[in-house]
Amino acid sequence: MEKMFCLGIVLGMVGGALIVANSYKARALVKKSQAEILEKMDEMMDERLAASEEESGKTKKPKA
């Protein structure tokens, strides 16, 4: 059962790769999706960095 599941996953991945490699529309869709994901990740990282800077600014005591 597990062998058939793994075989199905591998065949699906190979089939998907072939479709993307041979179809301009699919390739463009993949590139667009990758760009959107990278943009969202950049935004999330910027938010986290800003939040961590705020946290570190709150915890630091000013020098007297």
C-alpha positions in Angstrom: 0.0 0.0 0.0 2.8 2.5 0.9 4.7 1.5 -2.2 1.8 2.3 -4.4 1.2 5.6 -2.6 4.9 6.6 -3.0 4.8 5.5 -6.7 1.7 7.6 -7.2 3.3 10.7 -5.7 6.5 10.2 -7.8 4.5 9.8 -11.0 2.4 12.8 -10.2 5.5 14.9 -9.6 7.0 13.8 -12.9 3.8 14.4 -14.8 3.4 17.8 -13.3 7.0 18.7 -14.1 6.4 17.6 -17.7 3.3 19.6 -18.0 5.0 22.7 -16.7 8.0 22.2 -18.9 5.9 21.9 -22.0 3.2 24.5 -21.4 3.9 28.2 -21.6 0.8 29.1 -19.6 1.6 26.6 -16.8 5.2 27.9 -16.7 4.0 31.5 -16.5 1.6 30.6 -13.7 4.3 28.9 -11.7 6.6 31.9 -12.1 3.9 34.3 -11.0 3.0 32.2 -8.0 6.7 32.0 -7.0 7.0 35.8 -7.2 3.8 36.3 -5.1 5.1 33.8 -2.5 8.5 35.6 -2.3 6.8 39.0 -2.0 4.6 37.8 0.9 7.6 36.2 2.6 9.5 39.5 2.3 6.6 41.3 3.9 6.4 38.8 6.7 10.1 39.0 7.4 9.9 42.8 7.4 7.1 42.7 9.9 8.9 40.2 12.1 12.1 42.3 12.1 10.1 45.5 13.0 8.4 43.6 15.8 11.7 42.2 17.1 13.3 45.7 17.0 10.3 47.1 18.9 10.7 44.3 21.5 14.4 44.9 21.9 13.8 48.6 22.2 11.3 48.1 24.9 13.5 45.7 26.9 16.7 47.8 26.7 17.1 50.3 29.5 18.4 53.7 28.5 21.8 54.6 29.8 21.7 57.0 32.7 
